[in-house]
Amino acid sequence: MNDSQKTTTAAENLMNALNRLTTDTSRLVVCPPVTKSAAINEYQALVEQAELIVLKAKDLKHEATGRF
């Protein structure tokens, strides 16, 4: 796999992760959690997804530029 393919794959993975985060966020808007504990769990899951997206974006930057 050449560098262009690696960058393309990393970008597609990042886009898929962003799409999942958007879908989960929209689901919470349409069907909000009923209990406080469910809300905490749901929103914590969104935060974890966002943190993973940041890490994926940093990996993509590294793939594209060769720098951290």
C-alpha positions in Angstrom: 0.0 0.0 0.0 1.5 3.3 -1.0 1.3 6.6 0.9 -1.6 7.9 -1.1 -3.6 4.8 -0.4 -2.8 4.9 3.3 -3.9 8.6 3.5 -7.1 7.8 1.6 -7.9 4.9 3.9 -7.2 7.1 7.0 -9.4 9.9 5.6 -12.2 7.5 4.9 -12.0 6.0 8.4 -12.1 9.5 9.8 -15.2 10.4 7.7 -16.9 7.2 8.9 -16.2 8.0 12.5 -17.6 11.5 12.1 -20.7 10.1 10.4 -21.2 7.7 13.3 -20.8 10.5 15.8 -23.3 12.7 13.9 -25.8 9.8 13.7 -25.5 9.1 17.5 -25.9 12.8 18.3 -29.0 13.0 16.1 -30.5 10.0 17.7 -30.1 11.6 21.1 -31.9 14.7 19.9 -34.8 12.7 18.5 -35.0 10.2 21.4 -33.4 11.8 24.5 -32.5 9.5 27.5 -35.2 9.0 30.1 -33.1 8.7 33.2 -30.1 10.7 34.5 -27.9 7.7 34.5 -28.8 6.8 30.9 -28.1 10.4 29.9 -24.7 10.3 31.5 -23.8 7.1 29.8 -25.0 8.3 26.4 -23.2 11.6 26.6 -20.0 9.9 27.9 -20.1 7.6 24.9 -20.3 10.7 22.6 -17.3 12.2 24.4 -15.3 9.0 23.9 -16.2 8.9 20.2 -15.1 12.5 19.8 -11.8 11.8 21.6 -11.2 8.9 19.2 -11.9 11.2 16.2 -9.3 13.6 17.4 -6.8 10.8 17.6 -7.7 9.6 14.2 -7.3 13.1 12.8 -3.9 13.3 14.4 -3.0 10.0 12.7 -4.2 11.3 9.4 -2.1 14.4 9.8 0.9 12.2 10.5 0.1 10.0 7.4 -0.3 13.1 5.2 2.7 15.2 6.5 5.0 12.7 8.1 5.1 14.9 11.2 3.4 14.6 14.6 
